[in-house]
Amino acid sequence: MKVFPSDNVRLESLSQAMAYRNYCLSHNDNKAEIERMKRHLYKALEIELTEKQRYCITQYYLKGRKMKDIAEDLQVNPSVVSRHISRGINKIKKTLPYSNK
């Protein structure tokens, strides 16, 4: 099976999301902190990302669409969609208050 760089980004993001979910489940008394993090993520999506980055990330992660299908919507190559997603995630990571990377 061929592995693409976008697969690594998706797996890394998925593993980070699972780690965060496990953290949240182990700390039942941190609902306010979770809400604050959600607000931060939504704000980062609105402010930090370009329109195309936001579209690609929401379609890929929130709606579960394939890069190929998103690329058809935008009339670009799937590699362009992958770059939009990678760059958007990097922008969001830089804004996260708890980011260690």
C-alpha positions in Angstrom: 0.0 0.0 0.0 1.4 3.4 -1.0 1.6 6.0 1.8 1.2 9.7 0.9 2.4 12.6 3.1 -1.2 13.6 3.6 -1.8 10.2 5.3 0.9 11.0 7.8 -0.6 14.4 8.6 -4.0 12.7 9.0 -2.6 10.0 11.3 -0.6 12.5 13.3 -3.7 14.7 13.8 -5.8 11.7 14.6 -3.3 10.5 17.2 -3.2 14.0 18.8 -7.0 14.2 18.8 -7.2 10.8 20.5 -4.6 11.8 23.1 -6.6 15.0 23.8 -9.8 12.9 24.0 -8.2 10.5 26.5 -7.0 13.5 28.5 -10.4 14.9 28.6 -12.0 11.7 29.6 -9.6 11.3 32.5 -10.3 14.8 33.7 -14.1 15.1 34.1 -13.9 18.4 36.0 -12.3 20.3 33.1 -15.4 21.1 31.1 -14.6 24.8 31.2 -11.1 24.1 29.8 -12.6 21.9 27.0 -15.0 24.7 26.1 -12.2 27.2 26.0 -10.2 25.0 23.7 -13.1 24.5 21.4 -13.6 28.3 21.2 -9.9 28.7 20.5 -10.0 26.2 17.6 -13.1 27.7 16.0 -11.6 31.2 16.3 -8.3 29.9 14.8 -10.3 28.4 11.9 -12.0 31.7 11.2 -9.1 34.1 11.7 -5.8 32.3 10.9 -6.7 30.2 7.9 -7.2 31.2 4.3 -10.6 30.4 2.8 -9.2 27.5 0.9 -7.4 26.1 3.9 -10.6 26.4 6.0 -12.6 24.7 3.3 -10.2 21.8 2.8 -9.8 21.2 6.6 -13.5 21.3 7.3 -14.3 19.0 4.3 -11.5 16.6 5.1 -11.7 16.3 8.9 -15.3 17.3 9.8 -17.1 15.9 6.8 -14.7 13.0 6.1 -14.4 13.7 2.4 -11.5 12.4 0.3 -8.8 14.8 -0.9 -9.6 13.7 -4.5 -13.2 14.9 -4.1 -12.2 18.2 -2.5 -9.7 18.7 -5.3 -12.5 18.2 -7.8 -14.6 20.9 -6.0 -11.7 23.4 -6.2 -10.6 22.2 -9.7 -7.0 21.6 -8.5 -4.7 18.7 -8.0 -5.2 16.6 -4.8 -1.6 17.5 -3.9 -2.7 21.2 -3.6 -5.5 20.1 -1.2 -2.9 18.2 0.8 -0.7 21.4 1.0 -3.7 23.5 2.1 -4.5 21.1 4.9 -0.9 20.8 6.1 -0.3 24.5 6.1 -3.6 25.2 7.8 -2.9 22.6 10.5 0.5 24.2 11.1 -1.1 27.6 11.4 -3.6 26.3 14.0 -0.8 24.5 15.9 1.1 27.8 16.2 -1.9 29.4 17.8 -2.8 26.7 20.3 -1.9 27.7 23.9 -1.0 24.2 24.8 1.1 23.3 21.8 4.4 21.7 22.6 5.6 21.6 19.1 
